[in-house]
Amino acid sequence: MRGYARSREAQTRPGGRLVIPWSRLGTIALTVADDGKSATGWVQGLATFMPGRGTDQGREYHAIRSGAATDRSAHVDRDLGALTDPNLLFALRVSHPDIRISTEGDGRGLAVRLHDGISSWATAFTDESGATDASEGGPRHLLAEVEAGRRHWEERGSPPLWDFGMTVGPDHQEVWVGAPDARPYFPT
């Protein structure tokens, strides 16, 4: 979790609650363990917070895409409509926190825009017939990265966002799904 001061659990008595922003994802409520050295908890709500002072927000999509030539056409095998599912979007923000995803439907189709805030971008448009046209630019293949994150989410049972949790300690931070003793969520 970017910007999390790991000493917070040490400053809170055992059993105390820490309700804090979780990056661009929402809020998480952690309960400090009996030893006072770690805290564990689940997602509590979706929200976007003003970034902390000095936090680099990166470049916006239009700034990255503006004037940049298309480096390559991209192939999309599956329905991009899944990228409107808040559970999948949350999982993708966990597994690929630097990829920003926006979707816009207008009755004639669905437009998807991805970018990394630095130099890579992708655009895909699926029309009402299901045909998709996609292109990308920059060093990363963002559509493939998002697809890998989607497959990982599906392989883990397509968990709802409320099943995500985190354990933090002095030298570790682990995201899990379902229970604190579950294996870490991140794709390999």
Backbone as JSON, one array per atom type, in Angstrom:
{
  "sequence": "MRGYARSREAQTRPGGRLVIPWSRLGTIALTVADDGKSATGWVQGLATFMPGRGTDQGREYHAIRSGAATDRSAHVDRDLGALTDPNLLFALRVSHPDIRISTEGDGRGLAVRLHDGISSWATAFTDESGATDASEGGPRHLLAEVEAGRRHWEERGSPPLWDFGMTVGPDHQEVWVGAPDARPYFPT",
  "N": [[0.86, -1.15, 0.0], [0.8, 2.01, -1.03], [2.28, 4.77, 0.56], [1.58, 4.07, 3.15], [2.19, 4.35, 6.51], [4.13, 2.29, 8.18], [4.53, 2.24, 10.87], [2.17, 2.81, 12.11], [0.59, 0.72, 13.2], [2.13, 0.06, 15.39], [1.78, 2.27, 16.93], [-0.74, 2.1, 17.84], [-2.93, 0.69, 20.17], [-3.2, -2.85, 21.0], [-5.89, -4.48, 19.4], [-6.96, -2.14, 18.57], [-8.36, -0.02, 15.97], [-7.51, 0.77, 12.64], [-8.48, 2.79, 10.17], [-7.98, 3.38, 6.97], [-6.97, 5.02, 3.87], [-6.63, 3.04, 0.93], [-4.49, 3.21, -1.33], [-5.5, 4.04, -4.6], [-7.86, 2.78, -4.28], [-9.82, 2.48, -2.19], [-11.12, 2.23, 1.13], [-9.61, 0.58, 3.91], [-10.03, -1.35, 6.78], [-8.1, -2.04, 9.47], [-7.25, -4.22, 12.12], [-5.34, -4.04, 14.97], [-3.0, -6.43, 15.97], [-2.64, -8.64, 18.86], [0.04, -8.59, 19.66], [0.81, -6.07, 18.92], [2.38, -5.55, 16.74], [1.54, -6.03, 14.17], [-1.17, -5.73, 11.8], [-4.44, -6.54, 10.66], [-7.01, -6.75, 8.19], [-10.09, -6.06, 6.31], [-11.31, -4.85, 3.11], [-13.32, -1.97, 3.23], [-14.79, -0.01, 1.93], [-15.39, 1.69, -1.19], [-13.57, 4.34, -2.56], [-12.15, 7.41, -3.66], [-9.29, 9.17, -2.94], [-7.81, 12.34, -2.23], [-4.56, 12.69, -3.36], [-1.57, 12.31, -1.39], [0.54, 15.02, -0.39], [3.11, 15.82, -2.62], [2.95, 13.44, -4.0], [3.48, 11.8, -6.95], [1.36, 11.88, -9.59], [1.56, 11.06, -12.14], [1.23, 11.15, -15.75], [-1.73, 12.11, -17.53], [-4.07, 10.19, -19.55], [-4.7, 11.49, -22.03], [-2.47, 13.17, -22.33], [-0.39, 11.37, -22.64], [-1.18, 9.95, -24.89], [-1.6, 11.93, -26.82], [-0.46, 13.02, -29.84], [1.19, 10.82, -30.04], [2.22, 8.19, -32.02], [0.53, 5.24, -33.15], [1.92, 2.33, -32.04], [1.44, -0.34, -32.46], [-1.03, -2.67, -33.57], [-3.45, -4.31, -31.6], [-4.53, -7.49, -30.44], [-7.61, -8.6, -29.24], [-9.1, -11.04, -27.45], [-11.3, -11.52, -25.82], [-14.48, -10.46, -24.38], [-14.63, -7.08, -23.69], [-16.39, -5.89, -22.03], [-16.38, -6.92, -19.48], [-14.64, -5.33, -18.1], [-16.1, -3.38, -16.94], [-17.05, -4.33, -14.61], [-17.14, -3.82, -11.21], [-15.86, -5.47, -9.33], [-13.89, -6.9, -10.77], [-12.41, -4.68, -11.7], [-11.45, -3.68, -9.27], [-9.81, -5.84, -8.46], [-7.93, -5.76, -10.53], [-6.75, -3.31, -10.0], [-5.49, -3.95, -7.67], [-3.68, -5.98, -8.48], [-2.32, -4.75, -10.59], [-1.42, -1.96, -9.96], [-0.47, 0.38, -11.17], [-1.68, 0.66, -13.63], [-4.13, 2.44, -15.22], [-7.55, 2.38, -15.76], [-10.2, 3.15, -17.87], [-13.59, 3.21, -18.86], [-16.15, 3.63, -21.31], [-19.36, 3.63, -22.36], [-21.7, 4.01, -25.01], [-24.06, 3.12, -26.06], [-23.66, 2.4, -28.67], [-21.47, 0.93, -28.48], [-18.49, -0.04, -26.64], [-15.9, 1.79, -25.27], [-12.58, 1.44, -24.25], [-9.95, 2.63, -22.33], [-6.57, 2.55, -21.5], [-3.76, 3.33, -19.46], [-0.42, 3.98, -18.22], [0.43, 6.16, -16.83], [2.89, 7.06, -17.51], [4.29, 6.39, -20.14], [3.03, 4.47, -21.71], [0.12, 3.31, -23.43], [-3.2, 2.21, -24.26], [-5.94, 1.6, -26.41], [-9.18, 0.46, -26.95], [-12.03, -0.49, -28.8], [-15.18, -1.81, -28.77], [-17.74, -2.68, -30.87], [-21.39, -2.75, -31.28], [-21.8, -5.17, -32.54], [-19.9, -6.8, -31.52], [-17.37, -6.8, -32.53], [-13.97, -5.94, -32.15], [-11.65, -3.31, -32.13], [-8.35, -2.56, -31.56], [-5.54, -0.76, -30.3], [-2.14, 0.06, -29.4], [0.48, 1.83, -27.65], [3.83, 2.73, -26.72], [6.26, 1.29, -24.39], [5.16, -0.84, -22.91], [2.82, -3.6, -22.95], [-0.15, -3.09, -22.41], [-2.79, -4.09, -22.69], [-2.38, -6.87, -22.73], [-1.27, -7.18, -20.18], [-3.44, -6.46, -18.56], [-5.22, -8.45, -19.31], [-3.85, -10.7, -18.3], [-4.06, -10.13, -15.56], [-6.83, -10.29, -15.33], [-7.27, -13.03, -15.93], [-5.92, -14.16, -13.73], [-7.57, -13.27, -11.62], [-9.95, -14.62, -12.29], [-9.03, -17.29, -12.07], [-8.72, -17.4, -9.36], [-11.28, -17.59, -8.53], [-12.91, -15.42, -9.13], [-13.24, -13.36, -7.08], [-15.34, -11.22, -5.04], [-14.9, -7.71, -4.43], [-15.12, -7.15, -1.72], [-14.05, -9.32, -0.44], [-11.35, -9.02, -0.35], [-8.41, -8.52, 1.54], [-5.88, -7.37, 3.88], [-2.73, -7.82, 5.45], [-0.47, -6.21, 7.5], [2.82, -5.55, 8.62], [5.86, -4.86, 10.48], [7.84, -5.4, 8.57], [6.59, -6.35, 6.32], [3.93, -6.66, 3.92], [0.93, -7.94, 2.96], [-1.44, -8.93, 0.6], [-4.52, -10.59, 0.5], [-7.16, -12.96, -0.23], [-10.28, -13.7, 1.08], [-9.36, -14.95, 3.6], [-7.01, -14.19, 6.19], [-4.97, -16.13, 6.35], [-4.82, -17.15, 3.83], [-3.21, -17.78, 0.65], [-0.98, -15.29, -0.76], [-2.42, -12.72, -2.85], [-1.3, -11.7, -5.23], [-0.47, -12.02, -8.71], [1.71, -14.48, -10.2]],
  "CA": [[0.0, 0.0, 0.0], [1.64, 3.19, -1.13], [2.05, 5.83, 1.52], [1.18, 3.58, 4.47], [3.25, 4.43, 7.51], [4.11, 0.98, 8.84], [4.57, 2.39, 12.33], [0.83, 3.08, 12.65], [0.11, -0.36, 14.09], [2.9, 0.11, 16.63], [1.3, 3.42, 17.69], [-2.12, 1.83, 18.21], [-2.96, -0.4, 21.13], [-3.77, -4.09, 20.48], [-7.35, -4.44, 19.24], [-7.34, -0.85, 18.01], [-8.71, -0.06, 14.55], [-6.94, 1.74, 11.72], [-9.26, 2.9, 8.94], [-7.07, 4.19, 6.15], [-7.1, 4.88, 2.42], [-5.79, 2.02, 0.3], [-4.1, 3.7, -2.64], [-6.63, 4.59, -5.36], [-8.85, 1.71, -4.25], [-10.89, 2.66, -1.23], [-10.65, 2.2, 2.51], [-9.42, -0.71, 4.53], [-10.03, -1.26, 8.24], [-7.17, -3.02, 10.03], [-7.27, -4.38, 13.57], [-3.99, -4.29, 15.45], [-2.86, -7.74, 16.63], [-2.33, -8.63, 20.29], [1.45, -8.24, 19.89], [1.01, -4.68, 18.56], [3.37, -5.43, 15.67], [0.92, -6.22, 12.86], [-2.6, -5.42, 11.74], [-5.11, -7.29, 9.6], [-8.39, -6.33, 7.98], [-10.73, -6.19, 5.0], [-11.81, -3.67, 2.4], [-14.55, -1.47, 3.84], [-15.56, 0.83, 1.02], [-14.7, 2.23, -2.35], [-13.45, 5.79, -2.51], [-10.93, 7.97, -4.21], [-8.82, 10.19, -2.03], [-6.83, 13.29, -2.73], [-3.24, 12.13, -3.08], [-0.72, 13.0, -0.43], [1.43, 16.04, -0.92], [4.33, 15.31, -3.21], [2.72, 12.17, -4.69], [3.45, 11.95, -8.4], [0.17, 11.26, -10.17], [1.83, 10.63, -13.51], [0.57, 11.88, -16.82], [-3.07, 11.65, -17.89], [-4.16, 9.46, -20.82], [-4.63, 12.37, -23.2], [-1.11, 13.68, -22.46], [0.45, 10.28, -23.14], [-1.66, 9.56, -26.23], [-1.56, 13.07, -27.72], [0.67, 13.08, -30.75], [1.94, 9.56, -30.09], [1.77, 7.29, -33.09], [0.22, 3.88, -32.74], [3.07, 1.43, -32.23], [1.02, -1.66, -32.89], [-2.41, -3.1, -33.37], [-3.5, -5.32, -30.56], [-5.6, -8.46, -30.58], [-8.39, -8.8, -28.02], [-9.87, -12.28, -27.62], [-12.49, -11.64, -24.97], [-15.36, -9.32, -24.21], [-14.1, -6.03, -22.84], [-17.44, -5.46, -21.11], [-16.03, -7.35, -18.12], [-13.89, -4.26, -17.46], [-17.03, -2.49, -16.23], [-17.39, -5.0, -13.35], [-16.33, -3.21, -10.14], [-15.04, -6.49, -8.66], [-12.7, -7.11, -11.61], [-11.61, -3.46, -11.69], [-10.74, -3.64, -8.0], [-8.75, -6.85, -8.51], [-6.88, -5.26, -11.43], [-6.03, -2.24, -9.3], [-4.62, -4.61, -6.7], [-2.6, -6.71, -9.15], [-1.61, -3.86, -11.51], [-1.83, -0.66, -9.44], [-0.06, 1.52, -11.99], [-2.48, 0.75, -14.86], [-5.4, 3.14, -15.03], [-8.53, 1.84, -16.7], [-11.47, 3.87, -17.96], [-14.51, 2.66, -19.86], [-17.25, 4.51, -21.65], [-20.32, 3.04, -23.29], [-22.62, 5.01, -25.53], [-25.15, 2.46, -26.77], [-23.14, 1.88, -29.95], [-20.31, 0.1, -28.18], [-17.76, 0.24, -25.42], [-14.53, 2.25, -25.43], [-11.71, 1.18, -23.1], [-8.66, 3.32, -22.42], [-5.62, 2.16, -20.46], [-2.46, 3.98, -19.51], [0.38, 3.73, -17.02], [0.85, 7.42, -16.25], [4.26, 7.39, -17.92], [4.46, 6.45, -21.59], [2.31, 3.41, -22.41], [-1.32, 3.5, -23.52], [-3.94, 1.29, -25.13], [-7.33, 1.96, -26.68], [-9.95, -0.6, -27.61], [-13.44, -0.17, -28.98], [-16.0, -2.94, -29.19], [-19.04, -2.17, -31.34], [-22.54, -3.56, -30.85], [-21.73, -6.51, -33.14], [-18.9, -7.56, -30.78], [-16.06, -6.64, -33.16], [-13.1, -5.06, -31.37], [-10.48, -2.71, -32.75], [-7.49, -2.15, -30.45], [-4.18, -0.33, -30.63], [-1.32, 0.37, -28.23], [1.72, 2.54, -27.86], [4.72, 2.73, -25.57], [7.02, 0.06, -24.19], [4.4, -1.93, -22.27], [1.65, -4.17, -23.63], [-1.11, -2.96, -21.32], [-3.94, -4.99, -22.88], [-1.94, -8.2, -22.31], [-1.12, -7.17, -18.73], [-4.78, -6.47, -17.98], [-5.76, -9.8, -19.54], [-3.21, -11.6, -17.32], [-4.69, -9.85, -14.28], [-8.19, -10.83, -15.39], [-7.16, -14.49, -15.8], [-5.57, -14.46, -12.34], [-8.78, -13.05, -10.83], [-10.86, -15.73, -12.59], [-8.45, -18.5, -11.5], [-8.92, -17.33, -7.92], [-12.72, -17.7, -8.27], [-13.56, -14.13, -9.37], [-13.73, -12.89, -5.78], [-15.85, -9.86, -4.94], [-13.93, -6.81, -3.81], [-15.25, -7.18, -0.25], [-13.28, -10.45, 0.08], [-9.92, -8.67, -0.31], [-7.92, -8.02, 2.81], [-4.46, -7.11, 3.95], [-2.01, -7.91, 6.71], [0.75, -5.41, 7.46], [3.7, -5.67, 9.78], [7.02, -3.99, 10.39], [8.66, -5.66, 7.39], [5.85, -7.02, 5.25], [2.56, -6.28, 3.59], [0.42, -9.04, 2.15], [-2.85, -8.87, 0.21], [-5.09, -11.93, 0.41], [-8.6, -13.02, -0.52], [-11.05, -14.64, 1.89], [-8.9, -15.11, 4.97], [-5.62, -13.77, 6.34], [-4.01, -17.21, 6.15], [-4.84, -17.57, 2.42], [-1.99, -17.4, -0.05], [-1.02, -13.93, -1.27], [-3.23, -12.58, -4.05], [-0.61, -11.23, -6.42], [-0.14, -13.0, -9.75], [3.14, -14.83, -10.27]],
  "C": [[0.91, 1.22, 0.0], [1.26, 4.19, -0.05], [1.63, 5.37, 2.91], [2.37, 3.66, 5.41], [3.19, 3.16, 8.36], [4.16, 1.1, 10.36], [3.19, 2.63, 12.92], [0.35, 1.98, 13.58], [0.87, -0.36, 15.4], [2.43, 1.26, 17.52], [-0.14, 3.23, 18.17], [-2.14, 0.63, 19.13], [-3.56, -1.67, 20.48], [-5.3, -4.03, 20.49], [-7.84, -3.14, 18.65], [-7.58, -0.96, 16.5], [-8.03, 1.08, 13.8], [-7.8, 1.72, 10.46], [-8.52, 3.89, 8.07], [-7.37, 4.03, 4.67], [-6.16, 3.8, 1.91], [-5.56, 2.47, -1.13], [-5.28, 4.36, -3.33], [-7.82, 3.63, -5.3], [-10.04, 1.99, -3.36], [-10.34, 2.7, 0.17], [-10.53, 0.77, 2.99], [-9.39, -0.47, 6.04], [-9.17, -2.4, 8.78], [-7.32, -3.04, 11.54], [-5.87, -4.77, 14.01], [-3.98, -5.59, 16.26], [-2.48, -7.57, 18.1], [-0.88, -8.24, 20.58], [1.77, -6.79, 19.54], [1.96, -4.46, 17.4], [2.79, -5.61, 14.27], [-0.55, -5.84, 12.96], [-3.18, -6.12, 10.53], [-6.53, -6.77, 9.44], [-8.83, -6.43, 6.54], [-11.06, -4.83, 4.41], [-13.14, -3.26, 3.03], [-15.39, -0.63, 2.9], [-14.71, 1.3, -0.13], [-14.69, 3.75, -2.25], [-12.18, 6.18, -3.22], [-10.54, 9.13, -3.32], [-7.86, 11.13, -2.74], [-5.45, 12.72, -2.4], [-2.47, 12.97, -2.08], [0.18, 14.01, -1.12], [2.71, 15.4, -1.45], [4.17, 13.99, -3.94], [2.62, 12.43, -6.18], [2.26, 11.19, -8.95], [0.41, 10.76, -11.59], [1.05, 11.47, -14.51], [-0.81, 11.28, -17.08], [-3.03, 10.97, -19.26], [-3.96, 10.39, -22.01], [-3.23, 12.94, -23.4], [-0.17, 12.61, -23.01], [0.1, 9.98, -24.6], [-1.5, 10.68, -27.25], [-0.29, 13.09, -28.55], [1.48, 11.81, -30.85], [1.36, 8.67, -31.19], [1.44, 5.93, -32.49], [1.4, 2.99, -33.05], [2.65, 0.11, -32.84], [-0.49, -1.81, -32.73], [-2.38, -4.19, -32.33], [-4.7, -6.23, -30.8], [-6.28, -8.65, -29.23], [-9.29, -10.0, -28.25], [-11.21, -12.28, -26.9], [-13.25, -10.32, -24.87], [-14.77, -8.31, -23.24], [-15.14, -5.5, -21.85], [-17.17, -5.87, -19.68], [-15.29, -6.25, -17.37], [-14.79, -3.19, -16.84], [-17.46, -3.1, -14.89], [-16.53, -4.42, -12.23], [-15.45, -4.22, -9.4], [-13.77, -6.77, -9.44], [-11.83, -5.87, -11.59], [-10.82, -3.34, -10.39], [-9.56, -4.61, -8.01], [-7.6, -6.4, -9.41], [-6.09, -4.13, -10.78], [-5.11, -2.81, -8.24], [-3.41, -5.23, -7.41], [-1.74, -5.82, -10.06], [-1.91, -2.4, -11.11], [-1.44, 0.54, -10.3], [-0.85, 1.63, -13.29], [-3.82, 1.39, -14.51], [-6.34, 2.74, -16.14], [-9.75, 2.74, -16.68], [-12.29, 3.24, -19.08], [-15.62, 3.67, -20.09], [-18.12, 3.83, -22.7], [-21.3, 4.1, -23.75], [-23.8, 4.39, -26.28], [-24.72, 1.88, -28.12], [-21.94, 0.97, -29.72], [-19.66, 0.53, -26.9], [-16.34, 0.64, -25.77], [-13.78, 1.99, -24.13], [-10.39, 1.9, -23.35], [-7.82, 2.9, -21.22], [-4.39, 3.04, -20.58], [-1.73, 3.74, -18.2], [0.88, 5.0, -16.35], [2.24, 7.86, -16.67], [4.34, 7.53, -19.44], [3.71, 5.38, -22.37], [0.81, 3.66, -22.35], [-1.92, 2.4, -24.39], [-5.37, 1.8, -25.25], [-7.98, 0.79, -27.38], [-11.4, -0.16, -27.7], [-14.14, -1.41, -29.49], [-17.35, -2.39, -29.62], [-20.15, -3.13, -30.95], [-22.55, -4.96, -31.46], [-20.73, -7.41, -32.4], [-17.5, -7.47, -31.38], [-15.24, -5.62, -32.37], [-11.92, -4.61, -32.2], [-9.62, -2.17, -31.62], [-6.12, -1.75, -30.96], [-3.48, 0.08, -29.35], [-0.11, 1.18, -28.64], [2.54, 2.51, -26.58], [5.36, 1.37, -25.36], [6.24, -1.12, -23.61], [3.24, -2.37, -23.14], [0.52, -4.23, -22.6], [-2.32, -3.88, -21.48], [-3.58, -6.41, -22.43], [-1.77, -8.26, -20.79], [-2.48, -7.22, -18.04], [-5.43, -7.84, -18.17], [-5.15, -10.8, -18.57], [-3.81, -11.38, -15.93], [-6.11, -10.38, -14.21], [-8.19, -12.35, -15.23], [-6.84, -14.9, -14.37], [-6.79, -14.33, -11.44], [-9.77, -14.2, -11.04], [-10.34, -17.04, -11.99], [-8.62, -18.55, -9.99], [-10.42, -17.33, -7.56], [-13.5, -16.42, -8.47], [-14.1, -13.52, -8.07], [-14.29, -11.47, -5.83], [-14.85, -8.98, -4.19], [-13.97, -6.84, -2.29], [-14.5, -8.36, 0.37], [-11.79, -10.16, 0.16], [-9.57, -8.12, 1.07], [-6.42, -7.86, 2.78], [-3.96, -7.35, 5.37], [-0.74, -7.1, 6.54], [1.52, -5.62, 8.75], [4.91, -4.8, 9.57], [7.84, -4.19, 9.11], [7.91, -6.38, 6.28], [4.46, -6.4, 5.08], [2.05, -7.34, 2.64], [-1.07, -8.84, 1.88], [-3.33, -10.3, 0.02], [-6.57, -11.82, 0.09], [-9.21, -14.07, 0.4], [-10.64, -14.73, 3.34], [-7.43, -14.73, 5.06], [-4.59, -14.87, 6.11], [-4.03, -17.77, 4.73], [-3.52, -17.14, 1.76], [-2.1, -15.97, -0.57], [-1.76, -13.84, -2.61], [-2.41, -12.35, -5.3], [-0.28, -12.32, -7.41], [1.36, -13.28, -9.76], [3.71, -14.39, -11.59]]
}
